[in-house]
Amino acid sequence: MAVWKQPHISKTYEAIGGVGDDRIEVKGNTAKVYSSSRGKYYEVKWDPATQTISSNDNSSYWVGELGYPSIMLLIKLGVIDCDESLFEILRGFAWKDINQKYKNKFDKTVKEVRDVLEQRGVDMADFDTKLNHVVDQVNTLKLNKPTTKKRPPAGY
């Protein structure tokens, strides 16, 4: 089986923010994950027996990297440990709008979000320690791709 590529760090930011925004509905090992605009949702399925996760988000479908909806489900299921204080810190960002503003140059997205967090007075050293704990887990997991994939939903 093929293994997912490691995601850009922005996907972990968005996943944590999405949990904070309560944009996920979990039923067993499956979930509906709503976009930051809430105009569409992605379908995510986790099979712990085979370490396989599927999602029809754009990063997963087009780039072959683990997308934020998968990371969200793994956090909600406790597969990935995440300090709950991060949920509040990363709530409320319009990820789609920010990504489009920078033409999906995700380093620029991360910079803007970090600038906002600094302006809000977030202790960035503490934030980075907690965030890197999540990123390390994401990058350590060797999760399998499903044999088939589903196209992302249309919409904003």
C-alpha positions as semicolon CSV with decimal commas, in nm:
position;residue;x (nm);y (nm);z (nm)
1;M;0,000;0,000;0,000
2;A;0,107;0,355;-0,068
3;V;0,173;0,585;0,226
4;W;0,049;0,944;0,250
5;K;0,305;1,219;0,195
6;Q;0,375;1,436;0,497
7;P;0,155;1,745;0,491
8;H;0,264;2,105;0,495
9;I;0,258;2,238;0,852
10;S;-0,033;2,465;0,755
11;K;-0,254;2,156;0,739
12;T;-0,186;2,089;1,107
13;Y;-0,269;2,451;1,192
14;E;-0,595;2,423;1,002
15;A;-0,681;2,084;1,152
16;I;-0,639;2,215;1,505
17;G;-0,835;2,529;1,422
18;G;-1,108;2,318;1,265
19;V;-1,144;2,115;1,583
20;G;-1,162;2,444;1,775
21;D;-1,431;2,567;1,537
22;D;-1,624;2,240;1,585
23;R;-1,626;2,171;1,211
24;I;-1,624;1,792;1,250
25;E;-1,901;1,537;1,304
26;V;-1,760;1,199;1,410
27;K;-1,949;0,869;1,387
28;G;-1,731;0,577;1,483
29;N;-1,420;0,591;1,266
30;T;-1,575;0,820;1,005
31;A;-1,637;1,192;0,994
32;K;-1,782;1,479;0,803
33;V;-1,540;1,770;0,813
34;Y;-1,676;2,108;0,711
35;S;-1,465;2,363;0,526
36;S;-1,381;2,690;0,701
37;S;-1,655;2,857;0,495
38;R;-1,888;2,572;0,596
39;G;-2,001;2,566;0,233
40;K;-1,898;2,203;0,179
41;Y;-1,780;1,901;0,371
42;Y;-1,524;1,626;0,326
43;E;-1,572;1,259;0,404
44;V;-1,301;1,095;0,614
45;K;-1,268;0,727;0,705
46;W;-1,013;0,570;0,939
47;D;-0,933;0,198;0,955
48;P;-0,706;0,142;1,257
49;A;-0,653;-0,226;1,170
50;T;-0,479;-0,138;0,844
51;Q;-0,361;0,213;0,939
52;T;-0,551;0,341;0,634
53;I;-0,719;0,679;0,619
54;S;-0,914;0,827;0,330
55;S;-1,039;1,178;0,270
56;N;-1,172;1,360;-0,033
57;D;-1,013;1,695;0,046
58;N;-0,805;1,874;-0,219
59;S;-0,460;1,807;-0,067
60;S;-0,533;1,439;-0,035
61;Y;-0,684;1,403;-0,382
62;W;-0,459;1,628;-0,589
63;V;-0,127;1,634;-0,399
64;G;-0,130;1,297;-0,225
65;E;-0,051;1,444;0,114
66;L;-0,241;1,389;0,434
67;G;-0,501;1,666;0,444
68;Y;-0,634;1,862;0,736
69;P;-0,963;1,666;0,755
70;S;-0,770;1,345;0,822
71;I;-0,561;1,513;1,089
72;M;-0,880;1,647;1,249
73;L;-1,033;1,301;1,271
74;L;-0,714;1,152;1,415
75;I;-0,709;1,425;1,681
76;K;-1,076;1,371;1,767
77;L;-1,023;0,993;1,794
78;G;-0,720;1,039;2,019
79;V;-0,478;0,882;1,771
80;I;-0,294;1,215;1,775
81;D;-0,257;1,391;2,109
82;C;-0,316;1,767;2,100
83;D;-0,306;2,015;2,386
84;E;-0,660;2,152;2,409
85;S;-0,538;2,510;2,454
86;L;-0,441;2,508;2,085
87;F;-0,805;2,466;1,982
88;E;-0,893;2,807;2,122
89;I;-0,576;2,971;1,991
90;L;-0,638;2,859;1,630
91;R;-1,017;2,910;1,623
92;G;-1,186;3,148;1,385
93;F;-0,944;3,166;1,093
94;A;-1,092;3,176;0,742
95;W;-0,839;2,926;0,604
96;K;-0,979;2,911;0,251
97;D;-0,974;3,290;0,222
98;I;-0,620;3,317;0,357
99;N;-0,494;3,037;0,130
100;Q;-0,655;3,198;-0,174
101;K;-0,516;3,538;-0,081
102;Y;-0,168;3,387;-0,111
103;K;-0,250;3,158;-0,406
104;N;-0,194;2,849;-0,187
105;K;0,157;2,955;-0,089
106;F;0,112;2,789;0,248
107;D;0,426;2,939;0,406
108;K;0,262;3,280;0,362
109;T;-0,061;3,149;0,517
110;V;0,132;3,029;0,822
111;K;0,314;3,362;0,848
112;E;-0,013;3,557;0,847
113;V;-0,167;3,332;1,111
114;R;0,145;3,357;1,328
115;D;0,143;3,737;1,293
116;V;-0,219;3,743;1,414
117;L;-0,136;3,514;1,706
118;E;0,155;3,738;1,808
119;Q;-0,073;4,044;1,788
120;R;-0,316;3,862;2,018
121;G;-0,038;3,811;2,270
122;V;0,002;3,434;2,230
123;D;0,320;3,301;2,389
124;M;0,476;3,178;2,065
125;A;0,745;2,966;2,230
126;D;0,478;2,772;2,423
127;F;0,258;2,758;2,112
128;D;0,545;2,619;1,902
129;T;0,624;2,352;2,161
130;K;0,262;2,234;2,169
131;L;0,217;2,259;1,791
132;N;0,542;2,075;1,719
133;H;0,423;1,791;1,944
134;V;0,127;1,747;1,707
135;V;0,337;1,791;1,391
136;D;0,585;1,530;1,514
137;Q;0,304;1,280;1,564
138;V;0,158;1,350;1,220
139;N;0,500;1,306;1,059
140;T;0,577;0,989;1,256
141;L;0,256;0,810;1,159
142;K;0,300;0,610;0,842
143;L;-0,061;0,607;0,729
144;N;-0,173;0,415;0,425
145;K;-0,373;0,555;0,137
146;P;-0,683;0,369;0,027
147;T;-0,672;0,186;-0,304
148;T;-0,942;0,413;-0,449
149;K;-1,004;0,783;-0,401
150;K;-1,307;1,007;-0,423
151;R;-1,306;1,349;-0,588
152;P;-1,334;1,655;-0,365
153;P;-1,674;1,824;-0,340
154;A;-1,747;2,133;-0,543
155;G;-1,822;2,464;-0,377
156;Y;-1,652;2,719;-0,158
